[in-house]
């Protein structure tokens, strides 16, 4: 599936093996995309889930072009990216970067 966040305030906390924002919770075939272009976002991943991205074993495409926020990954997972043992997907960050961020938590905007 696809999730677009264009404005407002969004706060999300993932359950076991799930991301705060994104597809999947322990399903290897869970994939999708998340686009954030505005608003204020706070996302906290569950155990093995990214703050924004995939759950355990999942893959996801994440694009962040605007807004502001913080993403905190669960144990063994990044702030933004595939969940634990996940792979694939893509990232386009606010400054045009295309490498998955290594920071956990990951913050953008002001």
C-alpha positions as CSV (number, residue, x, y, z in Angstrom):
1,X,0.0,0.0,0.0
2,X,0.9,3.7,-0.2
3,X,0.7,6.3,2.6
4,X,1.0,10.0,1.9
5,X,1.3,12.5,4.7
6,X,0.8,16.1,3.5
7,X,0.1,18.1,6.7
8,X,-1.1,18.1,10.2
9,X,0.3,16.3,13.2
10,X,0.9,12.5,13.0
11,X,2.1,10.4,15.9
12,X,2.4,6.6,15.5
13,X,3.8,3.8,17.6
14,X,4.3,0.3,16.0
15,X,3.3,-2.9,17.7
16,X,5.5,-6.0,17.9
17,X,7.7,-6.4,14.7
18,X,5.9,-3.4,13.1
19,X,7.1,0.0,12.1
20,X,5.6,3.2,13.5
21,X,4.6,4.3,10.0
22,X,4.8,1.8,7.1
23,X,3.8,-1.7,6.0
24,X,4.2,-5.1,7.6
25,X,4.6,-6.8,10.9
26,X,6.6,-10.0,10.5
27,X,5.6,-10.7,6.9
28,X,8.4,-11.2,4.4
29,X,6.3,-10.1,1.5
30,X,5.1,-6.8,3.2
31,X,6.1,-3.9,1.1
32,X,4.8,-0.5,0.2
33,X,5.7,3.2,0.2
34,X,5.6,6.2,2.5
35,X,5.8,9.8,1.3
36,X,6.0,12.7,3.7
37,X,5.7,16.2,2.1
38,X,4.4,18.2,5.1
39,X,3.2,18.2,8.6
40,X,4.9,17.3,11.9
41,X,5.6,13.5,12.2
42,X,6.7,11.5,15.2
43,X,7.1,7.7,14.6
44,X,8.4,5.0,17.0
45,X,8.9,1.5,15.7
46,X,8.0,-1.6,17.7
47,X,10.5,-4.3,18.5
48,X,12.5,-4.9,15.2
49,X,10.4,-2.3,13.3
50,X,11.7,1.0,11.9
51,X,10.3,4.3,13.0
52,X,9.3,5.0,9.4
53,X,9.8,2.1,7.0
54,X,9.3,-1.6,7.3
55,X,8.5,-4.1,9.9
56,X,10.7,-7.1,10.5
57,X,11.6,-8.7,7.1
58,X,9.8,-6.0,5.2
59,X,10.9,-3.6,2.5
60,X,9.6,-0.1,1.8
61,X,10.2,3.0,-0.3
62,X,10.4,6.1,1.8
63,X,10.4,9.7,0.4
64,X,10.6,12.7,2.7
65,X,10.4,16.0,0.8
66,X,9.1,18.4,3.5
67,X,7.6,18.8,6.9
68,X,9.5,18.0,10.1
69,X,9.7,15.1,12.4
70,X,11.5,12.4,14.3
71,X,11.6,8.7,13.6
72,X,12.9,6.3,16.3
73,X,13.5,2.6,15.4
74,X,12.8,-0.3,17.7
75,X,15.4,-2.6,19.0
76,X,17.6,-3.8,16.0
77,X,15.9,-1.4,13.6
78,X,16.7,2.0,12.1
79,X,14.9,5.3,12.5
80,X,14.1,5.2,8.8
81,X,14.5,2.1,6.6
82,X,13.7,-1.6,6.3
83,X,13.0,-3.3,9.6
84,X,15.2,-5.9,11.2
85,X,16.4,-8.4,8.6
86,X,14.5,-6.5,5.9
87,X,16.1,-5.5,2.6
88,X,15.4,-3.6,-0.5
89,X,13.3,-0.5,-1.0
90,X,14.6,3.0,-1.5
91,X,15.0,6.3,0.3
92,X,14.9,9.9,-1.0
93,X,15.6,12.4,1.8
94,X,14.8,16.1,2.3
95,X,18.2,17.1,0.8
96,X,17.9,14.7,-2.1
97,X,20.0,12.0,-0.4
98,X,19.4,8.5,-1.6
99,X,21.2,6.4,1.1
100,X,19.3,5.0,4.0
101,X,20.1,7.2,7.0
102,X,22.2,5.7,9.7
103,X,20.9,7.9,12.5
104,X,18.6,6.5,15.1
105,X,16.7,8.6,16.0
106,X,16.5,10.3,12.6
107,X,15.2,13.9,12.5
108,X,14.5,16.3,9.7
109,X,13.0,19.8,9.2
110,X,12.7,22.4,12.0
